[in-house]
Amino acid sequence: MGMVLSACPDIVDYAKGGISNWRDFVATAAVVRSMLGISPSAWEEAKTVMGESQAAIVVSCILQRGEAIRSAGGYLRGLTRKAETGEFSLGPILMAQINTRLHGKRTA
């Protein structure tokens, strides 16, 4: 979970009592999901296809990317489709997010 929180630290701002385990992380992602306008059905489908933790990680990445993603629900549904066909992996998304944060720190 440490790598996820270093890649996507903004989700911690929405945690009621902090994030100390995966249950806290998933619960916080559910709150963020609603704020981002991701429908309950898109969230449930993503959890079913990807698994609860992976779906929560994707939501945290969507939150972190902010304005770069116009339709959070559409983006999540698209990744869910890819996951169904085995074309989705969390690794590249997390690494891209980490690289973006590292690059941003260097230029800031």
Buried (B, 14 or more C-beta within 10 A) or exposed (E): EEEBBEBBEEBBEBBEEEBEEBEBBBBBBBBBBEEBEBBEEBBEBBBEBBEBBBBBBBBBBBBBBEEEBEEBBEBBBEBBEBBEEEEBEBEEBBEEBBEBBEEEEEEE
